[in-house]
Amino acid sequence: MIDITTLRVGATVACFIVFIGIVAWACARRNAKGFEEAARLPFEQD
């Protein structure tokens, strides 16, 4: 059987992998244009 410690380790590893995926997605050059446009939105006037 799987004990609680194994489940906690598995959850921690899964969350770390998701975190690394989000960081990789945010740092990808193909997303830079969209992020730059989103950064300018508060300064645009109607």
C-alpha positions in Angstrom: 0.0 0.0 0.0 1.0 3.6 -0.5 1.5 5.5 2.7 0.9 9.3 3.3 4.5 10.2 3.0 4.7 8.7 -0.5 1.6 10.6 -1.5 3.1 13.9 -0.1 6.4 13.3 -2.0 4.4 12.6 -5.2 2.3 15.7 -4.8 5.4 17.8 -4.2 7.2 16.4 -7.2 4.1 16.9 -9.4 3.7 20.6 -8.2 7.4 21.2 -8.9 7.0 19.9 -12.4 4.0 22.1 -13.0 5.9 25.1 -11.6 8.8 24.5 -14.0 6.4 24.2 -16.9 4.8 27.5 -16.0 8.2 29.2 -15.8 9.2 27.7 -19.1 6.0 28.9 -20.7 6.3 32.4 -19.3 10.0 32.7 -20.5 9.3 31.4 -24.0 10.2 33.9 -26.6 7.1 33.1 -28.7 5.0 34.5 -25.8 6.9 37.8 -25.5 4.8 39.8 -28.0 1.6 38.9 -26.2 3.0 39.8 -22.8 4.3 43.1 -24.1 0.9 44.0 -25.5 -0.7 43.1 -22.1 1.8 45.2 -20.3 0.8 48.3 -22.4 -3.0 47.8 -21.8 -3.2 49.9 -18.6 -1.7 52.9 -20.4 -3.9 52.9 -23.5 -6.7 55.3 -23.7 -10.0 54.7 -25.4 
